[in-house]
Amino acid sequence: MNAVLIMIGQRAMFIPHSGYARSEISKLDQFAEHLANGLSPSNAARAVGWQPSHGNSMLQRIRKRLGPQAI
């Protein structure tokens, strides 16, 4: 693991970093993308490798996090 030098004013801080950025989006984000592209919750769940019945509960989780704008 490498350290990344961060300068804040006159202070230097070394932050441990593996050198790898997380390139994959989460399954919940993938699920939301499938919904945005017009798939039903069950088909979107199937597309990310979940059981179709899991789609509705994940949609409810998204709605709860985003509030009224997600309806």
C-alpha positions, -999 to 999 in steps of 0.1 A, spaced: 0 0 0 14 34 -10 9 67 8 -4 98 -9 10 131 1 -17 157 8 -6 193 14 -29 215 35 -13 249 39 21 243 55 11 208 68 17 176 50 -4 145 57 3 110 44 -29 91 35 -26 54 30 -38 44 -4 -38 11 -23 -34 28 -56 -66 14 -70 -98 33 -75 -131 15 -71 -143 12 -107 -174 -8 -103 -207 7 -94 -228 -10 -67 -255 -35 -75 -281 -10 -62 -268 16 -86 -269 -9 -115 -304 -18 -104 -314 18 -105 -299 23 -140 -319 -7 -153 -351 9 -138 -342 42 -154 -339 24 -188 -374 11 -185 -371 -24 -170 -396 -36 -144 -383 -40 -108 -383 -78 -112 -365 -77 -146 -340 -52 -132 -333 -74 -102 -328 -104 -125 -303 -83 -146 -280 -77 -116 -282 -113 -104 -309 -110 -77 -341 -129 -73 -370 -112 -91 -389 -109 -58 -360 -88 -44 -366 -60 -70 -396 -45 -52 -379 -43 -18 -349 -27 -34 -371 -2 -52 -387 7 -18 -352 12 -4 -343 36 -32 -376 55 -26 -370 57 11 -335 71 6 -345 96 -21 -378 107 -6 -407 122 -26 -385 128 -57 -382 91 -63 -420 85 -68 
